[in-house]
Amino acid sequence: MNMDVNTENPFVQALVVSTTMAVFMVGVAFGLMNMVTSGLDVPMPAMLLIFAVIFIAGSVYFESRGADYMGSLAGGAIVSLVATFSTTAFFSGVKYAVEGGISVLGWEQVISALAVCMIASMFLIRVLQHKLKGAF
């Protein structure tokens, strides 16, 4: 069974990217709802490991782009903080959905949230493409 996705087709490419981003956005939203109601579900050692790996990768990335020592550390710290929060919220959202959170909200609201997030992600992709067109 070979499921080859044609990445040359701009319609398929846009649909796959916007759907993936929308699922992540909805997962983060579910995670925030779960964190507010039941607290933090992800173990602290896992969060620290995620933070450390992304901090190192972010610092090296910013240093390779010409940032000075302190700038690369600050950039790595900011990126790792945001990525750790997003990852933690997403996996808390997955747990929330698996444990029955979708049935509490109702399928209609979940599908509507997914549709709104798909539209927002497509808008975000196009704006970023336009802004970065001259940068690279």
N, C-alpha and C positions, 0 to 999 in steps of 0.2 A: 504494500500500500504506500504509494509515493504521493505525498501531498506537497507538490511544488507550487509555491506562491509566486506568481509572476510579478516581480518587483519593477518591471518596466512599465506596467500599466499605472498611470497616475491616479486613476480612480480607486484601484485596489490598494495602492500605497497610502493614499489619503485616508481611506476607510480603516485600514489596519492600524495606522498610527493614531488616528483620532479615537478609535474604539479602545485601544490599549491605554491611552492617556485617560480616557473617561472612566474605565474600570478602576484605574489607580486612584483617580479623584474620588469616586464613590467609595472606594475602600478606605481612603483617608477620612472621609466624612463619617463613615460607620465607625471607624476607630476612635475618632474624637467623641462621638456619642457614647461609645463603650467606655472610654477613659473617664468621661464625666460621671457616668453612672456607677461604674465598678472599680475605678482606679486603674493603675498601670498593671498590665498583664504580662509584659515582656520582662524576663529576668534582667537584672542590672548587669551581670557579666556579658550577656549578649549585646546589650546596648553599648557597653564600653568597647567591645570588640568591633562593632560596626563603626563607632566613632573613631577608633584608632586607625582602622584600615583606610577609611575615607579621609581622615586627617592627613595621613602620610601621602596618599595619592594626590590629594588636593594641594598640599604644600609643594610637592615635586612638580605638579602641573603649573602652578603659579610661578615657581622659580624658573621653570623652563621657558615661560612666556616673558621673562625679563623682570619680574618683581624682585625687590631686594629681600634680604633675609627676613626682616620683620613683616614685610608685606606678604610674603609667601606663607608665613606662619599664621598671620591674621586671616588671610584668604582661605587657607586650609581649615582653620577653626570654624569660620562662618559656614563654609560649604558642608563640613562634617556635622555641624550642629543641625542645619536644616535637613540634611539627608538622613541623619539619625532619627530626628523627630518624624519625618515623613515615613520612613521605613517602619518605625515603631507603631505609628498610627495606622498604617496600611495593614500590618499583620494583626493588630488588635481588631481592625475592621473585618478581616477575614474570619477571625475567631467569633466575632459578634454575629456575622452572617451565618456561619455554620451552626452556631448555638441557637438559632431561631430568630435572629434580629430582623430578617426579611419578612417573616410572617407577622411580626409585631407592626412593622411599618406598612405592609401591604405591597403586593406586587406592582400595583399601579404607580405608587409613589417611587418605587425603586426604578422602574422602567423610565418614568418621567425624569428622574434625577440623572439616569444614564444618558438620556437623549439631550438634556440640557448641557451635561458635561461634554458630550461629543461635539456639540455646537461650539462651546467655549474653547475646547482644545483645538478645533479647526481654526477658529479665529486667532488663537494664540500662535499656532504654527505659521499661519500666513503673515501675521504681523512680524514675527521673528524672522521669517524668510526675507521679508521686505527690508527690515532694519539691517540684517547681516549681509545683504546682497553685495554691498560695496566693501565690506570689511575683509572678505577673504578672496 
